Amino acid sequence: MLCGDCVYEAQHDLRNAVYARAGIFSQSYDQACQDEAARLAYVGVTRGMRRVFWCVDKPKGVNTVFKNG
């Protein structure tokens, strides 16, 4: 069971600057965190033996309910 969304929306100006100044990273800190959030979601979704339940908040303005038929 997965709880929550896998979206990384924060912005860390100082950490991005440290990554850029270090010169050893090919992406910013924020991009690395976005990639890591996607990897964790992929691992969570692909490890279910029979079923995977992913519970997230319903986006505003969405009235559709999806059911496994």
N, CA, C and O atoms as CSV, one atom per row, in Angstrom:
chain,resi,resn,atom,element,x,y,z
A,1,MET,N,N,0.846,-1.166,0.000
A,1,MET,CA,C,0.000,0.000,0.000
A,1,MET,C,C,0.897,1.237,0.000
A,1,MET,O,O,1.820,1.362,0.806
A,2,LEU,N,N,0.600,2.134,-0.919
A,2,LEU,CA,C,1.333,3.392,-1.017
A,2,LEU,C,C,0.409,4.515,-0.582
A,2,LEU,O,O,-0.751,4.567,-0.990
A,3,CYS,N,N,0.913,5.396,0.232
A,3,CYS,CA,C,0.129,6.533,0.709
A,3,CYS,C,C,0.805,7.833,0.287
A,3,CYS,O,O,1.983,8.053,0.567
A,4,GLY,N,N,0.058,8.675,-0.378
A,4,GLY,CA,C,0.579,9.973,-0.781
A,4,GLY,C,C,1.050,9.987,-2.220
A,4,GLY,O,O,1.144,8.950,-2.876
A,5,ASP,N,N,1.339,11.166,-2.686
A,5,ASP,CA,C,1.758,11.371,-4.058
A,5,ASP,C,C,3.273,11.298,-4.157
A,5,ASP,O,O,3.969,11.410,-3.148
A,6,CYS,N,N,3.785,11.113,-5.361
A,6,CYS,CA,C,5.228,11.021,-5.559
A,6,CYS,C,C,5.792,12.297,-6.170
A,6,CYS,O,O,6.878,12.277,-6.750
A,7,VAL,N,N,5.082,13.382,-6.049
A,7,VAL,CA,C,5.506,14.641,-6.655
A,7,VAL,C,C,6.401,15.401,-5.671
A,7,VAL,O,O,6.057,15.571,-4.501
A,8,TYR,N,N,7.544,15.849,-6.165
A,8,TYR,CA,C,8.447,16.690,-5.384
A,8,TYR,C,C,8.312,18.101,-5.922
A,8,TYR,O,O,8.682,18.363,-7.066
A,9,GLU,N,N,7.791,19.010,-5.122
A,9,GLU,CA,C,7.531,20.367,-5.596
A,9,GLU,C,C,8.346,21.433,-4.877
A,9,GLU,O,O,8.206,22.616,-5.187
A,10,ALA,N,N,9.184,21.055,-3.938
A,10,ALA,CA,C,9.953,22.036,-3.181
A,10,ALA,C,C,11.069,22.634,-4.040
A,10,ALA,O,O,11.487,22.045,-5.037
A,11,GLN,N,N,11.532,23.793,-3.641
A,11,GLN,CA,C,12.673,24.421,-4.294
A,11,GLN,C,C,13.657,24.849,-3.217
A,11,GLN,O,O,13.308,25.589,-2.297
A,12,HIS,N,N,14.879,24.378,-3.343
A,12,HIS,CA,C,15.916,24.684,-2.372
A,12,HIS,C,C,17.040,25.437,-3.076
A,12,HIS,O,O,17.936,24.829,-3.663
A,13,ASP,N,N,16.983,26.749,-3.013
A,13,ASP,CA,C,17.969,27.568,-3.705
A,13,ASP,C,C,19.389,27.319,-3.196
A,13,ASP,O,O,20.323,27.219,-3.992
A,14,LEU,N,N,19.555,27.218,-1.889
A,14,LEU,CA,C,20.882,27.005,-1.321
A,14,LEU,C,C,21.444,25.643,-1.734
A,14,LEU,O,O,22.599,25.544,-2.147
A,15,ARG,N,N,20.634,24.605,-1.622
A,15,ARG,CA,C,21.101,23.261,-2.001
A,15,ARG,C,C,21.385,23.175,-3.494
A,15,ARG,O,O,22.340,22.515,-3.903
A,16,ASN,N,N,20.569,23.833,-4.311
A,16,ASN,CA,C,20.838,23.876,-5.750
A,16,ASN,C,C,22.163,24.571,-6.026
A,16,ASN,O,O,22.925,24.141,-6.892
A,17,ALA,N,N,22.436,25.640,-5.297
A,17,ALA,CA,C,23.693,26.373,-5.477
A,17,ALA,C,C,24.893,25.523,-5.061
A,17,ALA,O,O,25.936,25.556,-5.714
A,18,VAL,N,N,24.748,24.766,-3.978
A,18,VAL,CA,C,25.836,23.884,-3.539
A,18,VAL,C,C,26.097,22.811,-4.590
A,18,VAL,O,O,27.253,22.516,-4.894
A,19,TYR,N,N,25.049,22.226,-5.144
A,19,TYR,CA,C,25.212,21.211,-6.197
A,19,TYR,C,C,25.921,21.817,-7.406
A,19,TYR,O,O,26.822,21.198,-7.971
A,20,ALA,N,N,25.520,23.018,-7.802
A,20,ALA,CA,C,26.132,23.671,-8.964
A,20,ALA,C,C,27.592,24.018,-8.685
A,20,ALA,O,O,28.450,23.838,-9.550
A,21,ARG,N,N,27.875,24.512,-7.492
A,21,ARG,CA,C,29.238,24.924,-7.128
A,21,ARG,C,C,30.178,23.724,-7.023
A,21,ARG,O,O,31.358,23.827,-7.360
A,22,ALA,N,N,29.658,22.589,-6.557
A,22,ALA,CA,C,30.490,21.395,-6.405
A,22,ALA,C,C,31.034,20.927,-7.757
A,22,ALA,O,O,32.156,20.428,-7.844
A,23,GLY,N,N,30.239,21.090,-8.794
A,23,GLY,CA,C,30.704,20.737,-10.132
A,23,GLY,C,C,30.782,19.254,-10.417
A,23,GLY,O,O,31.296,18.860,-11.464
A,24,ILE,N,N,30.292,18.424,-9.523
A,24,ILE,CA,C,30.356,16.971,-9.748
A,24,ILE,C,C,28.992,16.359,-10.046
A,24,ILE,O,O,28.895,15.169,-10.345
A,25,PHE,N,N,27.955,17.159,-9.965
A,25,PHE,CA,C,26.604,16.666,-10.213
A,25,PHE,C,C,26.134,17.109,-11.593
A,25,PHE,O,O,26.399,18.236,-12.010
A,26,SER,N,N,25.441,16.228,-12.295
A,26,SER,CA,C,24.960,16.558,-13.635
A,26,SER,C,C,23.584,17.232,-13.617
A,26,SER,O,O,23.074,17.637,-14.662
A,27,GLN,N,N,22.992,17.347,-12.439
A,27,GLN,CA,C,21.672,17.969,-12.320
A,27,GLN,C,C,21.596,18.749,-11.015
A,27,GLN,O,O,22.475,18.642,-10.160
A,28,SER,N,N,20.543,19.528,-10.877
A,28,SER,CA,C,20.360,20.306,-9.651
A,28,SER,C,C,19.844,19.402,-8.529
A,28,SER,O,O,19.426,18.268,-8.765
A,29,TYR,N,N,19.884,19.926,-7.321
A,29,TYR,CA,C,19.360,19.195,-6.169
A,29,TYR,C,C,17.880,18.886,-6.360
A,29,TYR,O,O,17.435,17.768,-6.097
A,30,ASP,N,N,17.123,19.875,-6.817
A,30,ASP,CA,C,15.688,19.673,-7.018
A,30,ASP,C,C,15.410,18.609,-8.071
A,30,ASP,O,O,14.500,17.798,-7.900
A,31,GLN,N,N,16.176,18.599,-9.157
A,31,GLN,CA,C,16.000,17.572,-10.187
A,31,GLN,C,C,16.326,16.187,-9.632
A,31,GLN,O,O,15.641,15.213,-9.944
A,32,ALA,N,N,17.374,16.101,-8.810
A,32,ALA,CA,C,17.740,14.820,-8.198
A,32,ALA,C,C,16.625,14.320,-7.280
A,32,ALA,O,O,16.328,13.125,-7.259
A,33,CYS,N,N,16.012,15.222,-6.527
A,33,CYS,CA,C,14.910,14.838,-5.639
A,33,CYS,C,C,13.675,14.412,-6.432
A,33,CYS,O,O,12.973,13.485,-6.027
A,34,GLN,N,N,13.404,15.073,-7.550
A,34,GLN,CA,C,12.288,14.670,-8.408
A,34,GLN,C,C,12.526,13.270,-8.965
A,34,GLN,O,O,11.614,12.444,-8.992
A,35,ASP,N,N,13.745,13.010,-9.405
A,35,ASP,CA,C,14.081,11.689,-9.929
A,35,ASP,C,C,13.952,10.615,-8.848
A,35,ASP,O,O,13.439,9.525,-9.105
A,36,GLU,N,N,14.417,10.928,-7.646
A,36,GLU,CA,C,14.337,9.969,-6.551
A,36,GLU,C,C,12.887,9.681,-6.170
A,36,GLU,O,O,12.554,8.535,-5.866
A,37,ALA,N,N,12.027,10.682,-6.179
A,37,ALA,CA,C,10.609,10.475,-5.880
A,37,ALA,C,C,9.980,9.561,-6.919
A,37,ALA,O,O,9.173,8.698,-6.572
A,38,ALA,N,N,10.336,9.733,-8.189
A,38,ALA,CA,C,9.806,8.867,-9.253
A,38,ALA,C,C,10.333,7.442,-9.096
A,38,ALA,O,O,9.586,6.485,-9.303
A,39,ARG,N,N,11.608,7.287,-8.735
A,39,ARG,CA,C,12.174,5.943,-8.521
A,39,ARG,C,C,11.483,5.229,-7.373
A,39,ARG,O,O,11.164,4.045,-7.475
A,40,LEU,N,N,11.252,5.944,-6.283
A,40,LEU,CA,C,10.572,5.327,-5.139
A,40,LEU,C,C,9.149,4.905,-5.491
A,40,LEU,O,O,8.692,3.846,-5.061
A,41,ALA,N,N,8.448,5.723,-6.268
A,41,ALA,CA,C,7.097,5.362,-6.705
A,41,ALA,C,C,7.152,4.120,-7.591
A,41,ALA,O,O,6.327,3.218,-7.446
A,42,TYR,N,N,8.109,4.069,-8.500
A,42,TYR,CA,C,8.251,2.902,-9.385
A,42,TYR,C,C,8.501,1.631,-8.573
A,42,TYR,O,O,7.879,0.599,-8.824
A,43,VAL,N,N,9.399,1.707,-7.616
A,43,VAL,CA,C,9.701,0.540,-6.783
A,43,VAL,C,C,8.459,0.113,-6.014
A,43,VAL,O,O,8.149,-1.076,-5.944
A,44,GLY,N,N,7.751,1.069,-5.440
A,44,GLY,CA,C,6.545,0.727,-4.685
A,44,GLY,C,C,5.478,0.076,-5.532
A,44,GLY,O,O,4.814,-0.859,-5.083
A,45,VAL,N,N,5.302,0.555,-6.751
A,45,VAL,CA,C,4.262,0.028,-7.637
A,45,VAL,C,C,4.644,-1.339,-8.190
A,45,VAL,O,O,3.772,-2.185,-8.387
A,46,THR,N,N,5.908,-1.568,-8.441
A,46,THR,CA,C,6.317,-2.818,-9.094
A,46,THR,C,C,6.602,-3.955,-8.129
A,46,THR,O,O,6.895,-5.064,-8.575
A,47,ARG,N,N,6.529,-3.723,-6.821
A,47,ARG,CA,C,6.845,-4.792,-5.865
A,47,ARG,C,C,5.622,-5.532,-5.334
A,47,ARG,O,O,5.765,-6.495,-4.581
A,48,GLY,N,N,4.440,-5.103,-5.711
A,48,GLY,CA,C,3.240,-5.789,-5.241
A,48,GLY,C,C,3.147,-7.197,-5.824
A,48,GLY,O,O,3.345,-7.387,-7.024
A,49,MET,N,N,2.851,-8.169,-4.991
A,49,MET,CA,C,2.756,-9.551,-5.456
A,49,MET,C,C,1.441,-9.794,-6.208
A,49,MET,O,O,1.437,-10.450,-7.249
A,50,ARG,N,N,0.346,-9.278,-5.693
A,50,ARG,CA,C,-0.951,-9.475,-6.340
A,50,ARG,C,C,-1.657,-8.163,-6.613
A,50,ARG,O,O,-2.259,-7.988,-7.672
A,51,ARG,N,N,-1.589,-7.247,-5.673
A,51,ARG,CA,C,-2.277,-5.967,-5.810
A,51,ARG,C,C,-1.414,-4.861,-5.229
A,51,ARG,O,O,-0.571,-5.076,-4.358
A,52,VAL,N,N,-1.659,-3.692,-5.741
A,52,VAL,CA,C,-1.035,-2.482,-5.196
A,52,VAL,C,C,-2.144,-1.457,-4.992
A,52,VAL,O,O,-2.918,-1.177,-5.908
A,53,PHE,N,N,-2.212,-0.913,-3.811
A,53,PHE,CA,C,-3.161,0.151,-3.507
A,53,PHE,C,C,-2.368,1.431,-3.314
A,53,PHE,O,O,-1.444,1.492,-2.503
A,54,TRP,N,N,-2.741,2.449,-4.069
A,54,TRP,CA,C,-2.049,3.730,-3.990
A,54,TRP,C,C,-3.090,4.781,-3.622
A,54,TRP,O,O,-3.952,5.117,-4.434
A,55,CYS,N,N,-3.011,5.288,-2.427
A,55,CYS,CA,C,-3.989,6.243,-1.908
A,55,CYS,C,C,-3.418,7.659,-1.981
A,55,CYS,O,O,-2.392,7.962,-1.372
A,56,VAL,N,N,-4.097,8.509,-2.731
A,56,VAL,CA,C,-3.698,9.911,-2.839
A,56,VAL,C,C,-4.931,10.788,-2.679
A,56,VAL,O,O,-6.061,10.324,-2.837
A,57,ASP,N,N,-4.708,12.040,-2.369
A,57,ASP,CA,C,-5.814,12.995,-2.290
A,57,ASP,C,C,-6.374,13.233,-3.678
A,57,ASP,O,O,-5.629,13.279,-4.657
A,58,LYS,N,N,-7.692,13.387,-3.764
A,58,LYS,CA,C,-8.327,13.665,-5.043
A,58,LYS,C,C,-7.991,15.091,-5.471
A,58,LYS,O,O,-8.164,16.026,-4.689
A,59,PRO,N,N,-7.510,15.267,-6.708
A,59,PRO,CA,C,-7.222,16.632,-7.183
A,59,PRO,C,C,-8.487,17.482,-7.190
A,59,PRO,O,O,-9.589,16.971,-7.390
A,60,LYS,N,N,-8.321,18.761,-6.973
A,60,LYS,CA,C,-9.461,19.672,-6.964
A,60,LYS,C,C,-10.130,19.705,-8.333
A,60,LYS,O,O,-9.456,19.770,-9.360
A,61,GLY,N,N,-11.458,19.659,-8.340
A,61,GLY,CA,C,-12.206,19.726,-9.586
A,61,GLY,C,C,-12.386,18.400,-10.287
A,61,GLY,O,O,-12.950,18.367,-11.381
A,62,VAL,N,N,-11.928,17.297,-9.700
A,62,VAL,CA,C,-12.061,15.986,-10.323
A,62,VAL,C,C,-13.188,15.235,-9.649
A,62,VAL,O,O,-13.189,15.069,-8.430
A,63,ASN,N,N,-14.157,14.774,-10.446
A,63,ASN,CA,C,-15.293,14.043,-9.907
A,63,ASN,C,C,-15.325,12.583,-10.350
A,63,ASN,O,O,-16.226,11.844,-9.956
A,64,THR,N,N,-14.362,12.157,-11.159
A,64,THR,CA,C,-14.348,10.798,-11.693
A,64,THR,C,C,-13.798,9.826,-10.667
A,64,THR,O,O,-12.809,10.108,-9.991
A,65,VAL,N,N,-14.447,8.683,-10.561
A,65,VAL,CA,C,-13.973,7.617,-9.698
A,65,VAL,C,C,-13.618,6.441,-10.586
A,65,VAL,O,O,-14.450,5.969,-11.361
A,66,PHE,N,N,-12.387,5.969,-10.477
A,66,PHE,CA,C,-11.943,4.818,-11.271
A,66,PHE,C,C,-12.103,3.557,-10.457
A,66,PHE,O,O,-11.722,3.510,-9.287
A,67,LYS,N,N,-12.668,2.529,-11.077
A,67,LYS,CA,C,-12.844,1.250,-10.408
A,67,LYS,C,C,-12.222,0.167,-11.244
A,67,LYS,O,O,-12.263,0.215,-12.474
A,68,ASN,N,N,-11.648,-0.805,-10.583
A,68,ASN,CA,C,-11.058,-1.953,-11.272
A,68,ASN,C,C,-12.195,-2.894,-11.647
A,68,ASN,O,O,-12.838,-3.473,-10.771
A,69,GLY,N,N,-12.443,-3.049,-12.935
A,69,GLY,CA,C,-13.592,-3.801,-13.381
A,69,GLY,C,C,-13.279,-5.163,-13.765
A,69,GLY,O,O,-14.170,-5.913,-14.165
